[in-house]
Amino acid sequence: MADVPGVPLPDGVAETAPIFVISVAAQLSGMHPQTLRQYDRIGLVSPGRAPGRGRRYSARDIAQLREVQRLSQEEGVNLAGVKRILDLDNHVRALRRRIAELQDELEASRREATRLAGDVERKYRRDLVPVPDAGRQGAVVVWRPQPRR
């Protein structure tokens, strides 16, 4: 089931799937269908469209309709303010997804850098030994073991 409270969805149906006709969406959101049409016209909640151009609402759309109703009725926010709040919420959600993507990329880059550093370390010449020199930055001495007698 989707994580949208109070919106019944069959197993395997995503919360973004446009499956509810306007009458069902109106009933689930507690609004009149004409209100849903008005909200679509002003861009508050934009449902998907069926091939015949009929509106199809997703569980996420219904949750958004409920939030519009809560903000306007309980918080006293006008529709322009509600639209701004929803736009900002959507922007924050998109930014969070992008942050998660970037964190995954960063972790993959770190793993690759660690792997490459290991490759380089395995290729070090073991016969070169750095020797500190008081007058200079340092020197490299080639060490050649003496044959055992």
Order of alpha helices (4+ residues) and beta strands (2+ residues): alpha-alpha-beta-beta-alpha-alpha-beta-beta
